Amino acid sequence: VIAKSARHEITSSLSSLCRRCKNGQVRNETMGELEGCAKVIKWLHFVFNVIFWLIGVAILGVGIWLYVEFGAFLSDIIGVSWLSAPIMLIVVGCIITLLGFLGCCGAVTENAKCLYAFGGILVAVLVLEIVAGAVGYAKRDDLESELQKEIKKTLQKDEYEKDPVEEAWDKTQEEFKCCGVDSPADWNADGTSFTAPTLPHSCCGPDATACMIGAPKLNKEGCYPSIKKKIEDNIVAVAVAVIVLGCIQLVGIFFAFYLARSLCKKEYV
């Protein structure tokens, strides 16, 4: 009698559970609300991702501003536009903005798969940042040599006579009060647009209409030291921003995986 009663009770309970599963009641009870620490982490994760999204928007805005303001200097003179700071900032800004949105959606909907995807992408991005930083530091001397070579290429006639390049060189020489890459003589090398003693007018300042070697207002210093310093100043700022961003990413990774794990545990309770 006891065995029959127990069997009946188990059968009744299983039938009830099946009906509730079919109606979605079990999921609502187990997944609807996180409790305790997990609930706090959920809202911390949401706030974190709102901040993360705002950082992405800010980086995107700075990248667009730099591209509009200094695009000619960074792409036409350096010669590698896809590696220039504005393009990199725009790409990073877009990625961070999308990640922030994904993280917010995962937290609000309590979707474990979405949170795992968010955390996994953050881990991948963090690893890529570390690898890129290590490779860049290890090859810094080669990068500097390549940079100088790329700048000198733009002095050649077929490159210089393109409107953006000529305009970029004039702007650079007037801003930094310099002439050529290493010295004014670079403009008179083989393959350039100028024959000695003629030089670009910007070598003598913004008000000059013509310039030549020996002119009283000639800027005798080359532009490379000033260009290098400008890049180095930006690199320091970018390095600090990357370190801060890396720390923020670590916090986001912890929140995402902790919250996803808590949701998975509740799902199988």
C-alpha positions in Angstrom: 0.0 0.0 0.0 2.9 2.3 0.9 4.7 1.5 -2.3 1.5 2.1 -4.4 1.0 5.4 -2.6 4.6 6.5 -3.2 4.4 5.5 -6.9 1.2 7.4 -7.3 2.7 10.5 -5.6 5.9 10.4 -7.8 3.8 9.9 -11.0 1.5 12.8 -9.9 4.5 15.0 -9.2 6.2 14.2 -12.6 3.0 14.8 -14.5 2.6 18.2 -12.7 6.2 19.0 -13.5 5.8 18.1 -17.2 2.7 20.3 -17.4 4.6 23.2 -15.8 7.6 22.8 -18.1 5.3 22.8 -21.1 3.7 26.0 -19.9 7.0 27.6 -19.1 6.3 27.9 -15.4 9.5 26.1 -14.3 11.7 28.5 -16.3 9.9 31.5 -14.9 10.4 30.3 -11.4 14.1 29.3 -11.8 15.3 31.9 -14.3 13.0 34.9 -13.6 14.8 36.4 -10.7 18.4 36.1 -9.5 18.9 36.4 -5.8 21.5 37.8 -3.4 25.0 38.4 -4.7 24.0 37.3 -8.3 21.3 40.0 -8.4 23.8 42.7 -7.3 26.3 41.5 -9.9 23.6 41.6 -12.6 23.0 45.3 -12.0 26.7 46.1 -11.6 27.2 44.3 -14.9 24.4 46.4 -16.5 25.9 49.7 -15.1 29.4 48.6 -16.2 28.2 48.0 -19.7 26.4 51.3 -19.9 29.7 53.0 -19.0 31.5 50.6 -21.4 29.1 51.6 -24.2 29.6 55.4 -23.4 33.4 54.9 -23.5 33.0 53.2 -26.9 30.9 56.2 -28.2 33.5 58.6 -26.8 36.4 56.8 -28.5 34.4 56.6 -31.8 33.8 60.4 -31.6 37.5 61.2 -30.9 38.5 58.9 -33.8 36.1 60.7 -36.2 37.3 64.1 -35.0 41.0 63.2 -35.4 40.3 61.8 -38.8 38.6 65.0 -39.9 41.2 67.3 -38.2 44.5 65.4 -38.9 43.6 62.9 -41.6 45.9 64.4 -44.2 48.9 64.5 -41.8 48.4 60.9 -40.6 47.5 59.2 -43.9 49.0 61.2 -46.7 52.4 61.9 -45.2 52.9 58.7 -43.1 51.4 56.8 -46.0 49.6 54.0 -44.1 46.1 55.3 -43.6 44.6 52.0 -42.3 47.2 52.0 -39.5 46.7 55.6 -38.5 45.4 56.5 -35.1 42.0 57.8 -36.1 41.1 54.7 -38.1 42.2 52.5 -35.2 40.2 54.5 -32.8 37.1 54.4 -35.0 37.4 50.6 -35.3 38.0 50.1 -31.5 35.1 52.5 -30.7 32.7 50.5 -32.9 33.8 47.2 -31.3 33.4 48.6 -27.7 30.0 50.2 -28.5 28.7 46.8 -29.9 30.2 44.9 -27.0 28.6 47.3 -24.5 25.2 46.8 -26.1 25.6 43.0 -26.1 26.5 43.1 -22.4 23.5 45.2 -21.5 21.2 42.9 -23.4 22.7 39.9 -21.7 22.3 41.4 -18.3 18.7 42.7 -18.7 17.3 39.5 -20.4 19.4 37.2 -18.1 20.5 35.3 -21.2 23.5 33.1 -20.2 24.5 32.4 -23.8 24.6 36.1 -24.6 26.7 36.7 -21.4 29.1 33.9 -22.3 29.5 35.3 -25.8 30.1 38.8 -24.4 32.8 37.4 -21.9 34.4 35.3 -24.6 34.7 38.2 -27.1 36.1 40.4 -24.3 38.8 37.7 -23.5 39.7 37.5 -27.2 40.0 41.3 -27.6 42.1 41.5 -24.4 44.5 38.7 -25.7 44.7 40.5 -29.1 45.6 43.8 -27.3 48.3 42.1 -25.3 49.8 40.4 -28.4 49.6 43.6 -30.5 51.3 45.6 -27.7 54.1 43.0 -27.2 54.7 42.8 -31.0 54.7 46.6 -31.4 57.2 47.0 -28.5 59.5 44.2 -29.7 59.6 45.7 -33.3 59.6 49.4 -32.3 63.0 50.0 -34.0 61.8 48.3 -37.3 58.6 50.4 -37.1 60.5 53.6 -36.7 62.7 52.8 -39.7 59.7 51.8 -41.8 57.9 55.0 -40.8 60.8 57.2 -42.0 61.0 55.3 -45.2 57.3 55.8 -45.8 57.5 59.5 -45.2 60.4 59.9 -47.6 58.4 58.1 -50.3 55.9 61.0 -50.3 58.6 63.4 -51.4 58.8 61.6 -54.8 57.3 63.5 -57.7 54.5 60.9 -58.5 53.4 61.0 -54.8 53.9 64.6 -53.9 52.0 66.0 -56.9 48.8 64.4 -55.6 46.8 67.2 -54.1 46.2 65.8 -50.6 50.0 65.0 -50.2 51.2 68.4 -51.3 48.6 70.1 -49.0 49.6 67.8 -46.1 53.3 68.6 -46.5 52.6 72.4 -46.6 50.5 72.1 -43.5 53.1 70.0 -41.7 56.1 72.3 -42.6 54.2 75.4 -41.6 53.0 74.0 -38.3 56.3 72.5 -37.2 58.5 75.2 -38.9 60.6 72.6 -40.7 61.6 71.5 -44.2 62.0 68.1 -45.7 62.3 64.8 -43.7 65.9 65.2 -42.4 66.8 68.5 -44.0 65.8 70.9 -46.8 68.1 68.9 -49.1 65.6 66.0 -49.2 63.5 68.1 -51.6 66.3 68.2 -54.1 67.0 64.5 -54.2 66.6 62.4 -57.3 62.9 61.8 -58.3 61.5 64.8 -56.4 59.5 67.7 -57.9 62.1 70.3 -57.1 65.6 71.0 -58.5 68.2 72.9 -56.4 68.0 75.5 -55.1 64.1 75.6 -55.4 62.1 74.3 -52.4 58.4 74.2 -51.5 57.1 77.7 -50.5 56.0 76.3 -47.1 59.7 75.7 -46.2 59.9 79.5 -45.7 56.7 79.9 -43.7 53.0 80.3 -44.3 53.3 83.8 -45.8 56.0 82.9 -48.4 55.1 82.5 -52.1 58.4 81.0 -53.0 61.4 79.5 -51.3 64.9 78.3 -52.0 68.1 77.2 -50.3 69.8 80.1 -48.6 66.6 82.2 -48.2 66.6 84.2 -44.9 63.3 82.7 -43.7 64.2 79.1 -44.6 63.4 76.5 -41.9 66.6 74.5 -41.8 65.4 71.7 -39.5 63.9 68.5 -40.9 60.4 67.5 -40.0 61.0 63.9 -38.9 62.0 64.8 -35.3 58.8 66.8 -34.9 56.6 64.1 -36.6 58.2 61.4 -34.4 57.6 63.5 -31.2 54.0 64.0 -32.2 53.5 60.3 -32.7 55.3 59.4 -29.5 53.1 61.8 -27.5 50.0 60.2 -28.9 51.4 56.7 -28.3 51.8 57.5 -24.6 48.2 58.6 -24.3 47.0 55.6 -26.3 49.1 53.2 -24.1 47.6 54.7 -20.9 44.1 54.4 -22.4 44.7 50.8 -23.4 45.9 49.9 -19.9 42.8 51.5 -18.4 40.6 49.8 -21.0 42.3 46.4 -20.2 41.5 46.8 -16.5 37.8 47.6 -17.3 37.7 44.6 -19.6 38.9 42.3 -16.8 36.1 43.6 -14.6 33.6 43.0 -17.4 34.9 39.5 -18.0 34.4 38.6 -14.3 30.9 40.1 -14.2 29.8 38.3 -17.4 31.1 34.8 -16.5 29.9 35.1 -12.8 26.4 36.1 -13.9 26.2 33.5 -16.7 27.3 30.8 -14.3 24.7 31.9 -11.7 22.0 31.7 -14.4 23.1 28.3 -15.5 23.0 27.0 -11.9 19.5 28.3 -11.4 18.4 26.7 -14.7 19.2 23.3 -13.4 18.0 23.7 -9.8 
